[in-house]
Each structure stands twice: as structure tokens, then as C-alpha cells.
């Protein structure tokens, strides 16, 4: 699979393993919590409320992640958030009736808060752990990690919960946080090579840092716009996965697991291509975005389950390559001392827009068919990719004209 480079990247290898352990346990718990809510309440309102609560922490914690990374070591942040989430994950064991829903809401908020801090802190530490020539391979391997979590977590989570009960999944989630924290505690994160710049950056307002970094790099400007537009369309995909499986293909919860599993397979397969890339990351990512849109258009037209699974796999394949390209570009363009701040704010922006997009998409389904909404989403991907590629070409032409 071309992962021999991991022999040289011992520190990242541990971070990768911790991500899988953490992610699978969390996915197990998420499936169990949503199923438990439906069982206890018999209504989708509690599910929708819980999903909305999970998006809120990014608004509060995203902007301050950079400050936390500057003031404390990444290892301390990651291990601490894991350990705190051990106890919180077990709190779901005390939910037995509607009167206990406050536990679900509070615990969901705390768990999501931990992830809002953990995710950007982890991502901003990758560039310092690996050599530059392995950066794109590592970012493509990150997509494999997401794929593994989706496949094992989405498909197995429901099975484990239904056979052994939700309580077992909550214990597994707590153990996964504990295990991930133990693994991360063995990682040696390098000291920042630009400590003077880091100290100086502490004095800056995060928004000022954000503006400064954006203005110094055209690729970052394009990717900021790209991430914003993609988040606005991802809400459609997130909503339609379940709708397609249950309403369009009549596959029930099994279909939801199968579709998520297909996404996971596509992300894992993307590594075979993404880790071979050496240049033109931004343009390659946009081409993949365009092709992902083509797959989504095809998905909205097909009525065969087998084709739908293959198309989901193909769309995720393109998404995995594109995400690896975009992340590599950002890590190369953003100065190391600002990566914590930038990734935290980018997460805030994208998650906020994603939440709005999911709400609007759910509302839109009252007036348009799922396939029509899926068609519009696919076309939007294509148009955004074309627009950004034209923007890059125009900026490159103007730059050559001024030389």
C-alpha cells in the first residue's frame, strides 16, 4: 500500500494509531447515543437537538485553539482532552428516561468541545512531526484513517450496540479515549523552531493573525474560499446519505451503514493515488472536487443500489485525494507558528457553515425531492471547482503580466 515511509516517521505512526483508536470508539458511541435517543424519546427532535449541540463548540473553541497551542504543548492538550472525555463518555450510562436527556445534551456538548480543541491541535502538529517530503503522503494517510473509522465504526457500531447493548459501546468509547491518550503520551512533539515568532504571535489577536496569513498567500486565499463553499455543500451530502438509504432505496439502517462503509472504502483507496503526488496540489485538488461533483450528479440519477455504492465509493475517492492536496497546500503555505490559530479558525468557519447547510438542506427536503437536491449539490461542486480553477488561471496570468 506504499506506507513504508512510516518506518521513518515513528512519531506520526503513533499519532495515526491514536487517531484510529480514538475515532472508532467515538463512532461506536455516536451510533449508540442516537439509537438510544430514538428508543427513549421515540422522536427525531432529540436527535436533531443533539446533532446541533455537537456543532456549537466549534464556534466557542475554534478561535482559541491557536492560543492554547501557543501556550501549552500539543501533547498536554491532546492527552488532557482525551482523559477528560473518558469520564464524560461513561456519563451516557446514566440515561434511562426522558428526564435524563440533559445528561445527553451536556455530555454531547463536552465531548464535541474536546474534539473542537483536539482536532485543530492534532492537525497543526502534523507538519512538525514529519519530514516535508512525506507531507502529502501523511495527509493522504489521514484520509485512510477517516476511512477506517467510517468502515469499522459505522458498520460495526450498530451491530455491537444491537447485540451487546448501548452500555458496552459507551465503555468501549471510554477505553478508546484512554488508549489514545496513552499512545499520544509517548509521542515527542518537537519544540517550535521559531519561538521568537511564536512569542510575538501570542500578542496578536487571532483575527489579525488570520487576516495577515491570508493576505500573504494566494493559495491560502483560494483554499479559504474553497473550504467555505465546500462546507456549504457538504451539508447536502450529510443529510442525503440517510435519506437515500432509507427513503430512496428502502434499505433501512443497514443501508446507512453500507453507504458510510462505501465512503470509507473510497477514502482508503484514495491513498494509492494521493501519496504519489509531488506537485500542483491545489489544481489537482480542484480537479478532484469537480469529479466528485460529477459522481454526485450520477448518484442523483441512478436507481440501482450497486451503482449507488460504487458512486459513493468514487465520490469519496476523489474527496480523499482532494482533501490530502488541500491540507498539504495549507501546511506548506501557513507558517508553523500560525498553524494552530489558522486551523482552529478554519474549523470554526467550516463547521458553522456546515451546520447551517445541514439545517437548510433538511428544510429544503420539504419542498424538493432528495434526488433533485442531490443533483443541485453535484452541480454546485462542479461550478465551484470551475470557478476556482478560472480564478487561479486569472491570478497566474496577471502575475506573469506584471513580471
N, C-alpha and C positions, 0 to 999 in steps of 0.2 A: 504493500500500500504506500510505500515511499515515505515511511516515518523513521528511517534510520538516523535522521538528523537529531532525533530526540535523545540519542546516546550522548550528544554533545550538550544538550540543553537539560541538564538534570534538575535544575530549579523549576523550569517551566513544566517539566514532566510531572512534578509533584502538584503544581498548581492545576494542571489539566485533570489529574486524578481526583483532586479535591472537588473540582467543578462537577465531575460526573457523579461523585458520591452525594454531594450537596443537591444537585439538580434532580436526580432520580427520587431521592427521598421527598423533596419538596413537591414534585409532580404527583407522587403517590398520595400525599396529604391533600393536595388541591382537589384531586378527583374525589377522595373520601369526604371532604368537607362539603362540596357541592351536592353530593348524593345524600349526605346526612341532612342538609338543609331541606331538600325536597321531601325527605322522609318525615322530618319533624314538623314542617310547616305546610307541606302539600301545595306550596305556591312558589312561583318563579320570582316573586318580589324580593324575597330574602336572598336569592341567588344573585339577582341584579344588583342589590344593595352591596353585597359582599364584593362583587367584581368591581363596583365603582369605588368602594373603600380602598381596594388594593392599588388603585391608580393615584389616590390622593397624596401618599407620602413623597412621590417624586416632585410634587410642587413645593414641598417644605424642605426636603433634604437635598435635592439635586444641586441647588445653588451653593450649599455649604460644604459639599464633599471635597472641593478643592482646598478649602481652608483646613479641613480635618487632615487631608493627606499631607499638607504642608507642615502641620504642627505635630502630627504623630506618625509613627512608622506604619507602612501599609500592613505589615504583619500584625501589629497591635489592633488595627481597625478590623481586619478580616477575622482574626481569631475571636475578638471580643463580640462582634456581631453574631458569629456562629454560636458562641457559648450562650449568649442571651436568648437566642432563638430555640435552644434546646428546651428550656423551661416553657416557653410560650407554645411550642409545638404540642406539648403534653396537655396544655390547658383545654384543648378540644375534648379531652376525655370526660370533662365535667358537664358537657352539653347533653341534656336529656329531654328537654321540652322547650316550648316557645319562650318561656320565662328565662331561659339560659342563652338566648340569642345574643345578648350583649357580650357574652364571652367570645362568640364567633366574631363579632364586629371588632371588638377591641384587639383580640389576638391577630386577626387578619391585618389590621392596621399596623400593629407592631412588627409582624413578620414582613409585611411589604416595606415598612420603614427600614428594616435591616437590609433588605435587598436593594433599596434605593441608595443606600450607602455602600453596600458590599460590591454591587455591580460596577459602578464607575471606578471605585478604588482598585478593584481587581484589574479592570481593563487598562487603567492608566499605568499599572505596574508592569504590564507585559513587555513594553518596549525596553525597559531597563533590565529585564531578566534574560532576554535572548539577543543573540548577535543580529546585526542588521540584515545580513544575507538570508537569515532564516525567518524574517518578519512575516513575509507573505505566506510561508508555509505554516507558521504558527497561527496566523489569522484564519487560514483555511481549515486548520485543525480545530479551531474554535467552533466552526460550523459543524464539524463532525461531532463535537461534544454535545451541541444542541440536538443533533440528530439522534444520538444515542439516548439522550434524556427523553426525547419525544417517543422513540420506539419503545424503550423499556418502561418508561413512566406512564405514557398514555395507554398503551395496550395492557400492560401488566397491573397497573394501579387499580383499575376497576375490577379485575379478576381477583386480586388479593383481597380487596375490600369486600367483595361479594362472598368469598369463601371463608375468610377468617374474621371478617368484621372490620369496621372503620377503626376501632381501637388499635388494632395491630399496625395499620398504616401510620397512625399518629406516633406510635412507639418507633417505627422504622424511620420516620422523619426526624425525630429527636436524635436517634442514634446516628443518622446521616450527618446532621449538623455537628455532632460531637466528633465523628470520624473526620469530617472535612477540616474542622478546627485543629485536630491533632496533626493532620498532614501538613497544613499550612504552617504550623508552628515549627516545622523542620526546614522551612524554606529560608534561604538567606537573601533578602532583598538588598540590592546594592545601595550604598549611600549616594545621594544625588551629587553628580559631578559639578553641578553649578549652584552650590549652596549660596553664594552671594546673590545670585539672581533669585533664588527661592526666597531668601530673607526679604529681598526687595519686593517680590511679588506678594508677600503677605500684607504689605502696606496698601496694596491696591484693592479697590472694590472689585468683586468678581465680575460685575457687568463691564467695568472698564477693561479688565483683562480680556474678557470675551470680545469686546469691540476691537482691541488692539491686535489680537491674534487673527481675527477675521480680516482686518484691513491689510495685514502683511502678506496674505496668501490668497491668490485667486482660486486655487483648488479647494481651499477650505470654504471660501465663499460659495462655490458651486455645490460643495457637499452639504453645507448648511441648508441651502435651498432644496437640495435633493432629499435630505433626511426629513425635512419638514413636509414635502409633498408626498413622500413615500408613507410617512406616518398617517397622513390624511386618507390614504387609500388602503392601508393595512387594516383599518377598522372594518372595511367591507369584507375583506378576506376572513378576518377573525369571526365575524358574525355568520358568514355564509357556510363555513365548514360544517357546523352543526345543522344548519338549515338544509343544506344539500343532502347530508347523510340521512336525516330523519324525515324531512318532508318531500324531498325530490326523489330520493332513491329508496325510501321506506326500509332503511337498514337499522334503524334504532340506534341505541348507544354503541352497539358493536361497530356500526358504520362510522361513528365519530372516531372511535379508536383506530379503525383501519385507515381513515383519511389522515389522521395525525401520524400514524405509522408510515404512510406513504411520504409525507413531508419529511419525516426523519430519515428515511432511506435516501431521498433526493439530496438532503444536506450532507449525508455521509459520502455519497458518490461524488459530490462537488469537489471534494478534496483531491481526487485524482487529476483534476484539471487545474484547480486554483493553485496548488503547490508547485506547478510547473511554470507559472507566470514569472516574468522578470522585469517587465516594464509596461508602460501605457496602462497603469492600473485604473485610472479614472475613466478613460474611454472604454476599456474592457468592461468595467462595472456598469456603465450606462448601456452598452450593447446587451448585457445580460438582463438589465432592467426592461429593455424593450422586448426581449424574447420571453421574459416572464409574463409580460402583458399579453403576448400572443397566446401563450399557454392558457392564461385565464379567460381569454376570449373563446378559445376552443372548449374550455371546461363549461362555459355557459351554454354551449350548443349541443354537447353530447348527452345522450340518454343511456349509455351503456356504463355499468359500474366499472368494468375492467378498464375501459378507456379513461374514466374519471380518475381511477387510482394511478394510472400511468401519467396522466396530465398533472395531477398533484405532485407526483414524483419529479416530473420535468420542471415544473414551476419552482419547486424547492431547490432543484439542482442549479438552476440559473440564479436563484436568490442567494444560495450559498457562495457561489463564485463572486457575485456582485458584492455581497457583504464583506468578503475577505479583501476584495480590491479596495473598497471604500475605507475600511478600517486601517489597511496598510497605508493608504494615502494620508489619512489623518495622523497616524503615528509618525510618519515621515515629515509632515509639514508643521505639526504643532510642537513647539519647544517642550522639552521634557518637564521643565519646571511649571508649565502651564497645563499639562495634560489632565491633572486631577480636576482643575476648575472647568476646563473645556468639556470633558466627558460628562461631568456632573450636570452642567447646564444643557448640553445636548440631550441628555437623558430626560431632563425636566421638560424641555420643549417637545421632544418626540412623544413622550408618554402622555403629556397633556393633550396634544393634538390627536393621539391615538384614542384616548378616552372619548373625546368629542366625536371623533369619527365613528366609533362603535355605537354611540348613542344615536347619532344622526342616521346611521345605516339601519339600526333596529327600527327607528321611527319610519324610515323610507319604505321598509318592507310592508307597511300597512297600505301603501299606495301603488307599489310596483312589485312585479314578480321577482323571486330570487334570481332567476336566470337573466332578467333584464338588468338588475342591479349588478350582477356579476359581469355582464357584457360592458356596462358603463365603466366599471372598475378596471377591467382589462384594457379598454381603450384609453383610459386615463394614464395607465402605466406607459403605454406606447407613446402618447403625446408628450408626457413629461420627459421621457428619455430623448425623444427627438428634439424637444425644445432645449434641453441642457446640452446636447451634442452640438446644436447650432450655436448656442452661447459660447461654448468652448472654441469652436471654429472661428467665431467672430472676434473673440478676445485674442486668439493666436494671430489672426490676420492683422489686427490693429497693432499688436506688439511688433510684428515683423515690419509693419509700415513705418514705425517710429524709429527703427534701428538705422 
